[in-house]
């Protein structure tokens, strides 16, 4: 595949996460999270950007909302509507999980909409460009993650999060979040707020990532700076994991279950390897891909089971074809190297009906760059 840069955007602060809304009718919206350490006041500041692509045409320009927040480490859209609205969760540097909804921008109480420009389609525009279809992000809830048994002086931070309802729609989904103190917490969404239902120590050092088994959401996977990949069953006592893998040689910082095949999941590490596992045999990965950079994020394609998108820190962004899942070519099939700094956030654009062209949004750290690109 050949990759092509379509558009870039300066996020001002260091950019580390980007997410396209997965919900049909709202897949034209994407968000990007940033943070900046203000050494003078010793506080991590952040900005949350909303981008809109109101047509299913070529990405040319963007329209954005900008919100000042605490420093952001992860963002995830809920996979289904809650109370008839898309909901976005944010993990931040003050150990908060924050919820936002997409709200109609014509609401007179909303005054923080910042328009940069408009997306334009190369063909004639259609009704999707109606201003009544413009939505913005509105904060609705915040839950602080605190642990009574954690006495360390270091400031705790939420580093990652995941929703449990990717494959099963429910009115009260759960969120799992990992923290810098090695703990993992589970929060239940109820009546427009979140309630902590479980918290436990998962790793001795930073718990970089926590993710659900989307096919059995009682199972949570975690990865830590201790180089361990672990599984936990929330139906039992979480004092001990149901398995621990030591196959990675450095910190495990990305995990995602394949949404199409219940037997497969992928892990990524600072050791520069992506492992694809068959959960029926966790002793040895089915595939081992050397990526040339620490693997900060992994995203399986929503519609194509064998495609895996990777953010590889010092070595850019890559698309993997996974042979055991049906890829004709096993290994890296596309690479994007237009960023000038650490490759951190990446996601597939879902607002696209062309199976031969994949649109991707990615962001990099010190050059605070958000870029839209295609792979064909």
C-alpha positions in Angstrom: 0.0 0.0 0.0 1.1 3.6 -0.7 0.4 6.3 1.9 -0.4 9.9 1.2 -0.6 12.9 3.6 -3.9 14.8 3.2 -3.8 17.4 5.9 -1.9 18.4 9.1 -2.9 20.4 12.1 -0.9 22.0 14.9 -2.3 21.0 18.3 -0.2 23.5 20.3 0.4 21.1 23.1 2.1 17.7 22.7 -0.4 15.3 21.1 -0.8 11.7 22.4 -4.2 10.3 21.5 -6.8 10.4 18.7 -10.1 8.6 18.3 -12.8 8.5 15.6 -16.4 8.2 16.8 -17.4 4.5 16.1 -21.2 5.2 16.1 -23.0 5.2 12.8 -24.3 8.7 11.9 -21.6 10.2 14.0 -18.5 8.7 12.4 -17.6 12.1 10.9 -16.3 13.2 14.3 -12.8 12.6 15.7 -11.1 13.9 18.8 -7.5 14.5 19.7 -6.1 14.8 23.2 -2.9 16.7 24.3 -1.0 17.7 27.4 1.7 20.1 28.4 3.7 20.0 31.6 3.8 23.5 33.1 7.0 23.3 35.1 6.4 26.7 36.8 3.3 25.5 38.6 4.1 21.7 38.2 0.8 21.0 36.5 -0.1 19.1 33.4 -2.4 21.1 31.2 -4.4 19.7 28.2 -6.5 20.6 25.2 -9.3 18.5 23.7 -10.0 19.0 20.0 -13.1 17.9 18.1 -12.8 17.5 14.3 -15.6 17.1 11.9 -15.7 15.5 8.4 -19.4 16.1 7.4 -19.1 14.3 4.1 -17.8 11.0 2.9 -15.4 12.6 0.5 -11.8 13.5 0.4 -10.3 15.0 3.7 -9.3 18.5 2.8 -9.9 20.9 5.7 -11.1 20.6 9.3 -13.5 22.3 11.7 -12.7 22.1 15.4 -13.7 22.8 18.9 -11.1 23.3 21.5 -11.5 22.8 25.2 -9.0 23.5 27.9 -8.7 20.5 30.2 -6.3 18.7 32.5 -3.5 16.9 30.7 -5.0 14.0 28.6 -3.5 10.6 28.3 -6.3 8.6 26.6 -9.7 9.1 25.0 -12.3 6.5 24.0 -15.8 6.8 22.6 -18.5 4.6 24.0 -19.4 2.2 21.2 -23.1 2.8 21.5 -25.4 5.8 22.3 -26.1 6.5 25.9 -29.4 8.3 26.4 -29.5 8.9 22.7 -26.1 10.7 22.6 -22.5 9.7 21.8 -20.4 9.7 24.9 -16.6 10.2 25.1 -14.4 9.2 28.1 -11.2 10.9 29.0 -8.3 9.6 31.2 -6.3 12.5 32.6 -3.3 13.6 34.6 -5.3 14.4 37.7 -6.5 10.7 38.0 -9.9 11.6 36.7 -12.2 9.8 34.2 -14.2 12.5 32.5 -17.3 12.0 30.4 -18.4 14.2 27.5 -21.4 14.1 25.2 -21.8 15.4 21.7 -24.3 18.3 21.9 -26.0 20.3 19.2 -23.8 23.4 18.6 -27.0 25.6 18.2 -27.7 25.3 21.9 -27.6 28.9 23.1 -25.9 27.9 26.3 -22.8 26.7 24.4 -20.4 29.4 23.5 -17.0 27.7 23.3 -17.3 26.5 19.6 -14.2 27.5 17.7 -14.4 27.2 13.9 -11.2 26.8 12.0 -12.5 26.0 8.6 -14.9 23.6 6.9 -14.4 20.2 5.4 -15.2 20.3 1.7 -16.0 17.4 -0.6 -14.5 17.3 -4.1 -18.0 16.6 -5.5 -21.2 18.6 -4.9 -22.1 19.0 -1.2 -25.2 17.4 0.3 -27.5 17.7 3.2 -24.8 16.5 5.6 -23.4 20.1 5.5 -26.5 21.5 7.2 -25.3 23.5 10.2 -28.0 21.7 12.2 -25.8 18.6 12.0 -22.9 20.3 13.9 -22.3 19.0 17.3 -19.8 20.0 20.0 -18.4 18.3 23.1 -20.0 19.1 26.5 -18.7 17.8 29.8 -21.3 15.9 31.8 -19.5 13.9 34.5 -16.1 13.4 36.3 -14.9 10.7 38.6 -11.7 10.9 40.6 -9.8 7.6 40.9 -8.4 7.4 44.4 -7.1 4.4 46.4 -7.1 4.4 50.2 -4.2 2.0 50.3 -2.0 4.1 48.1 0.3 6.3 50.2 3.1 7.1 47.7 3.9 10.8 47.4 4.0 10.6 43.6 1.0 12.1 41.8 -1.3 9.5 40.5 -2.6 9.7 36.9 -5.0 7.8 34.7 -3.1 6.5 31.7 -5.6 4.5 29.6 -9.2 3.4 29.5 -11.5 1.1 27.6 -15.3 0.6 27.3 -16.8 -2.9 27.7 -19.7 -2.6 25.2 -18.0 -2.8 21.8 -19.9 -5.9 20.9 -22.8 -5.7 23.3 -25.1 -2.7 23.7 -26.2 -2.0 27.2 -27.6 1.0 29.0 -25.1 0.9 31.8 -21.6 0.0 30.3 -18.4 -0.2 32.3 -15.0 1.5 31.9 -11.7 0.1 32.9 -8.8 2.5 33.6 -5.2 2.0 34.4 -3.1 4.3 36.5 0.5 5.4 37.0 0.5 3.8 40.5 0.0 0.3 39.0 -3.6 0.1 39.9 -6.6 -0.7 37.7 -10.2 0.5 38.4 -13.5 -0.5 37.0 -16.3 2.1 36.8 -20.0 1.5 36.1 -22.0 4.1 34.2 -25.3 4.7 35.9 -27.7 7.7 35.7 -25.3 10.0 34.0 -22.5 9.4 36.4 -19.8 6.8 37.1 -19.4 4.6 40.2 -16.2 2.8 41.0 -17.1 -0.9 41.4 -13.6 -2.4 41.7 -10.0 -1.4 42.1 -6.9 -3.5 42.5 -3.2 -3.4 42.2 -2.2 -5.0 38.8 1.5 -4.0 38.4 4.4 -2.9 40.6 5.1 0.1 38.3 3.0 2.1 35.9 0.0 0.2 34.5 0.3 1.6 31.0 -2.7 -0.1 29.5 -6.0 -1.8 30.5 -8.4 -3.3 27.9 -11.5 -5.5 27.9 -11.9 -8.9 26.2 -14.7 -7.6 24.0 -16.1 -11.2 23.7 -16.1 -11.9 27.4 -16.1 -8.6 29.3 -15.6 -10.2 32.7 -12.0 -10.6 31.5 -9.6 -7.6 31.6 -6.1 -7.5 30.2 -3.4 -5.2 31.6 0.1 -4.3 30.6 2.7 -2.6 32.8 6.1 -1.0 33.0 7.2 -4.2 34.7 7.1 -5.9 31.2 4.2 -8.1 32.3 1.0 -8.8 30.3 -1.7 -10.0 32.6 -5.3 -11.2 32.6 -7.9 -10.7 35.3 -11.4 -12.2 35.9 -13.6 -9.6 37.6 -16.0 -12.4 38.6 -13.4 -13.7 41.0 -11.0 -12.2 43.6 -8.7 -9.8 41.7 -5.9 -10.2 44.2 -4.2 -12.5 41.7 -4.3 -12.6 37.8 -5.6 -15.6 35.9 -2.4 -15.5 33.9 0.8 -13.6 33.6 3.0 -13.5 30.5 6.6 -12.5 30.5 7.2 -12.8 26.8 7.7 -9.0 26.3 11.1 -7.8 27.5 10.1 -4.2 28.2 7.0 -2.3 29.3 3.7 -3.5 27.8 1.9 -0.3 26.7 -0.8 -1.4 24.2 -3.4 -4.2 24.1 -6.5 -4.8 22.0 -8.8 -7.7 21.5 -9.7 -8.5 17.8 -13.4 -7.6 17.6 -14.0 -10.1 14.8 -12.4 -13.2 16.2 -12.8 -14.1 19.9 -9.5 -16.1 19.9 -7.1 -13.3 18.9 -5.7 -10.2 20.6 -2.6 -8.1 20.1 -0.1 -6.6 22.5 2.6 -4.0 21.9 5.6 -3.0 24.0 8.6 -0.7 24.4 10.6 -3.7 23.2 9.4 -2.8 19.7 7.4 -6.0 19.2 3.8 -6.6 18.4 2.6 -10.0 19.5 -0.6 -11.5 18.2 -1.9 -14.1 20.5 -4.4 -17.0 20.3 -6.0 -16.8 23.8 -6.3 -20.6 23.8 -2.5 -20.8 24.1 -0.9 -17.9 25.9 2.5 -19.4 26.2 3.7 -18.3 22.8 2.3 -15.7 20.4 1.0 -16.7 17.0 2.8 -13.8 15.4 5.8 -11.7 16.4 6.3 -8.5 14.4 9.4 -6.3 15.0 8.3 -2.7 14.4 11.5 -0.7 15.0 10.0 1.4 17.7 8.1 1.1 20.9 4.4 0.2 20.2 2.3 2.7 22.0 -1.1 2.0 20.4 -2.8 -0.8 18.4 -6.1 -0.6 16.6 -7.8 -3.4 14.8 -9.9 -2.4 11.8 -13.6 -2.3 12.5 -14.6 -4.1 9.3 -11.5 -6.0 8.1 -10.4 -8.7 10.6 -6.7 -9.0 9.5 -5.7 -5.3 9.5 -3.9 -3.9 12.6 -2.9 -0.2 12.9 0.2 0.6 15.0 1.8 3.7 16.5 5.5 2.9 16.9 7.0 5.9 18.7 10.4 6.4 17.1 9.5 4.6 13.9 6.2 6.1 12.7 2.9 4.5 11.9 2.3 1.2 10.2 -0.5 -1.1 9.0 0.0 -4.8 9.6 -1.6 -7.6 7.7 -2.0 -10.6 10.0 -1.7 -13.8 8.1 -3.6 -16.2 10.4 -6.6 -13.9 10.2 -6.7 -13.9 6.4 -4.2 -11.4 5.2 -2.6 -12.2 1.8 0.6 -10.6 2.9 1.8 -11.2 6.5 3.6 -8.3 8.1 3.9 -4.5 7.4 1.8 -3.6 4.4 1.9 0.2 4.7 4.0 2.8 6.5 3.6 6.5 7.2 6.6 8.5 8.2 5.6 12.2 7.7 5.6 12.9 11.5 8.8 14.4 12.9 8.4 13.2 16.5 7.2 10.3 18.6 4.3 8.4 17.1 1.7 8.1 19.8 -2.0 8.4 18.8 -3.6 6.7 15.8 -7.0 5.5 14.6 -8.9 4.4 11.5 -11.4 6.8 10.0 -14.7 5.0 9.9 -16.6 7.5 7.8 -15.5 5.8 4.6 -17.2 3.4 2.2 -14.1 2.8 0.0 -12.7 -0.6 1.0 -9.7 0.0 -1.3 -8.6 3.2 0.5 -8.1 3.5 4.2 -8.2 6.9 5.9 -6.2 7.3 9.1 -5.7 10.1 11.7 -2.4 10.1 13.7 -0.7 12.4 16.1 2.9 12.9 17.3 4.3 14.2 20.5 6.9 16.9 20.6 6.0 18.5 17.2 2.4 18.6 18.4 1.2 17.5 15.0 -2.2 15.9 14.0 -2.2 14.4 10.5 -4.8 12.9 8.2 -3.6 10.4 5.6 -4.6 7.7 3.3 -3.3 4.2 2.5 -4.2 2.7 -0.9 
